[in-house]
Amino acid sequence: MAYLDIDDMFAPAARSFAPAAATISPAATADAGFRPLEWSVIALAKRDTLRSLSEPSRLSRAMGSLFGQETPSRLADPRLEALRRMAVYAWRHGFALPKAEIERFLSAGFAEQQIETLVTSVTGMRVGATKRSGSA
């Protein structure tokens, strides 16, 4: 029988292995999840490209206004923008994250455990898991 915690639907998944869970403090595990607004930023970042992370040049802004192409806008909240940038890299590259983005993410007030939560939720926990073939 499964249990669905309706009060905290966006909590990170519980770990099933005891040794690693024993080494993580309760305060650190509380920081491993995201708020609903942050989850929506992560979901919206799926549509963004890596190009959306770079600053547009004058020429590209001029060509965009001439031909009606919009330049992707940044989020007004610096914390959410750091999360969006990290989510874009996670959607595109999985665990291969640039060190500068990790530092930006951590300096925005996020915890290291949230990086793992972000990447495993975005990649569907495909890292380290072997895909079963239909021959079983």
N, C-alpha and C positions, 0 to 999 in steps of 0.2 A: 504494500500500500504506500503510495507516495504522499508527501506532505508539501503543500504549497503555502508559503508564507506570504499572505496577501499584504501584510503591513510593510514588508521590505522586499518587494519583488525584484529589485535590481541589485540585490546583494551578490557578492561573488560566490561561485560554487564552492562547496565545502570540499576539503581535500580528504582523500580516502587513505592516505598513508600516514601513520602515526609518527615516525621519527622526525620527519620534516615539520610536521605541525607542532611538535613539542619544542622545536627550536625557535619558533616564531612567537613573539610576545602578543598578548591579546590586543594591545594598543596598535600594533602593526597590522594585525588582521582586520581591525576596524577601519583602517585607512585604505585597505586594498580594493574597496568597491568604489562605485561612482554614483552620483546623484542622478535622478531622472533627466535633468537638463544636460548633464554631461554625456549620458548615454545617447541623447538625441544628437549632440554634436558629433559623437563618434559615428553614428549611423549616417548622418549627412556628409561626413568626410569621405564616404565610399565613392561618391560621385566626383570628388575633387581629384585633379591630377597633380603630379609632382610639379608641374609648371605653375600651378596656383600658389606654390610656396615662395616663388621668386618674385622680386620686385619688378613690375613691368617697366620697360624703358619708355622714353618719350616717344620714340617712333612707334612702338607697339600700341601705346595709348592713342596716338594720333590715327593710326590705321584702324584701330578698333572703333574709334568714334566716327571715322569716315565710312567704314563698312558695316557699322552696327554691331560689332562684336563687343561684348562686355568684358571688362577685366574683372577677375574674381575679387570680391571684396573680403577684407579681413574682418574678423570678429572684433567688436569694440572692447570686450573684456580681455585683457592680456592673458589671464589664466585659461580662459576658454580657447583663445587663439593658440596657446601652447599645446593644449589638448588636441585641437584640430590638426595642427601640424604633425603631432606624434601619431594621430590616428591615420592621417594620409599615408605616412611612411609605413605604418603597420598594415594597412590595406594593400599597399603595393609591394612591400618587401618582407613582411612577416617580422621575424626577430632580427633581421639585418638593419638595425637602426643606427643612424649617424650619432656619433658621440656628442656633437654640438646640440642635437635635438634632445638627447637624453638630459644633458645639463640644463637646457632651457626648460624642459618639462619639470625637472626636480626643483629648479629655482622658482618656478611658478607656484610651488607649494604642494606638488603631488609627491607621493611616496614611491619608492622603488617597486614595491609589491604591485602598485597600480599599473606599472609597465607590463608586468607579466599578465595581469588580469586583462588589460587592453589587448595585448597581442594574442593571447589564447582565445579570447572571445571573438576577435576579428577573424582569425585563421581557422576557427572551428576546431582547435586543439589538434591540428594536423601534424604539428611538429612533434617528432618522437613516436608517433603512432604509425604503425604499418597498415597500409590499406589492404584489406582482404580481397582476394580475387574470387570470382564466382566458382572456382573449382573445388570448394570445400564440401 
